[in-house]
Every structure is written in structure tokens, then in C-alpha cells.
Amino acid sequence: MADIARATGRAIRYTPLSAETYAAGQRAHGVPEEWVRLTTGRYAGVRSGALSSLTGDVEKVLGRPPRDFTDYARTAAAQGARTV
């Protein structure tokens, strides 16, 4: 978030949600239960760090080395990408 804030010149605040709050919000918006369970499980993996290993997959898929996120944020902001 700090990279995005610096690139855009805007303050950004992160508000964590519990898995239960996230799931309830999705259900309230009519998201199918199967998708709610799938995404809640994926986010749990992200939060726990279980999905934090580095692989060569980005380079394999894109055919180039991955970009640094700070560089991406600066470029996106300069091209008019917006934060909500």
C-alpha cells in the first residue's frame, strides 16, 4: 500500500475484514455460496502466508522477468490509474 500511496500522492487506508465479515458481505450481494467458499479459502491462504513462495511462473507466462511493484505503481499512476 505504501508504494501505491507514494505513486499516487494519496493517503491509503487498509481496513482488514474477518473471513466471516467478508463472506457475509459477498452473500448480501448475491454471490453464489460456492464462490464465497472458494474465495474465502484462497484469502485464508494468502493471510497465512501459505501462498507466499516465489516461483518462475510469471516469467514463464509473460516471457519476461516480473516487474518490481513500486515501478508498476509509479507507471500505472502516471498513466492515470486510480485508487478508489
Long-range contacts (C-beta under 8 A, 24 or more apart in sequence): 3-69, 3-70, 3-73, 4-73, 4-77, 4-83, 6-70, 6-73, 7-70, 7-73, 7-74, 7-76, 7-77, 7-78, 8-73, 8-77, 8-82, 8-83, 10-83, 12-83, 19-43, 19-44
